[in-house]
Amino acid sequence: MKKGIVFTIYLLLIFAIQSCKKEVASSSNNTTVTDSLPANEEFEETADESEEDIPSEPNVTYPKTGNKISDFLPKIDVYNIQYEAEGDLNNDGLDDIAVVLKHKRSNVLKRPMLILLQNEDKSYRLDKVSDITMPVEYNEHDYKLYDTEDISIEKGELNINLYGMGASGTFLSQFKYIENNFVLSNMEIYSAGAGGRSGFFYDLEKAEITTTETNTMKEDEPTTSETKKIKKEPYLFEKTSITDVFNR
């Protein structure tokens, strides 16, 4: 009798355990998972805003005459005046102006240069425009190409100087008027690398190039120099990139 009671209790326990397992399984199968993270809309919007929006090169027209530099900025408001220099470029006793423009929204777009010649009535006329003489300021990796830049007008010549370290090199260039053409007259290029320094000196009026090589691996740093003739041709301001003209 006692055995029968015990067996009955045992069966009841087994039945209860099996019922609990089914309820747990059923509950597990019907569980709804709630995402505790915010919706993706905000995240996607932030990602879109973080992408760099580089504008395209503007198609602009410059005014032909004006009384001040800002009068020569294009009607579409895309440029700031980055550099300017004053001095007599065409030997008429009047101070002219050289201007470098920079795009307001991008460091990697072209930097146009304008040459403004002064008139007798103190107004100015736009004489030359170049989109390539001055290189871009930063490359596509947001790296500034030259540590220091400056322009100046001295003794009838426009000086454009770019100072860089290592592979970037240093470029010192001079433009002058010969008749009605504004041309590259002299250029100095310096570069340095492992074991040496190089210098290139172009005299475009004489059609000569002098090359120097310095061996910095030796204590006395010996330098060799060679001068040779090059083809004489005009390097017009409008068509000359001072960093690419000689494809060094």
C-alpha positions, 0 to 999 in steps of 0.5 A: 500500500505504501509502495503504491502511494509512493509510486503515485507521488513519484508520477505526480512529480514527474508530471509536474516537472514535465509541465514546467519544462513545456511552459518554459519552452513555450515562454522562450519561443514567444519572447519578444526582444526589445531593442534598447538602442535608439532608432537608426535615423539619428545615427544615419543622419550624423554619418551623412553630415560627417562626410566631407562635402567638397564643392566643384570648381566654380565657373566664374567671370571676373570684372574687368575694371574696379577701384579696389581688390574686392571689385574684382571678385566674381558675383558668386560669393565663393572666394576670399582674398588670401594674399595680396601684394602691391608694386609697379609691375609694368614700369609705368610708375603706378602701383599694381596689385597681385592677388591670390584667391581661396575658395571659402568652403574648400582647401583642395580647390584651385587658388586663382591669381589676378594681376591688376594694373593701375590706371592714371585715374587710380582705378585698376584693370584686370590684365592677367588671370591664372588658375594654375600658377599657385598650387592648391593649399592642401592635398586630398589627405588634408595635408598642407603642402607648404609650411610657408607661402608669400608673394611680393612685388619688388623691382618690377617682378612678382615673387611667389615663394613656397617653402616646404620640407623634404619631398615637398621642396621649396619653390622661389619664382619670379614673373615679369612683364616683357612687352605685354606678356607676363612671363616666368623669368627666374626659378629656384627649386630646393629639395632634400632627401636621405643623403643629399640636397639638390638645387635647381636654378633656372634663368629663363632669360639666358635659357640656362639651368644650374644644378647643384648636388650636396652629399650630406653623408660626408662630413664636409658635405661636398657640392657639385655644380653644373650649368647647361643651356635649355630651350628658350621659350616663354612661360606665360603666367596664365599657363604656368604652374610653378610646381610642375613647370619643369617636371622635376 
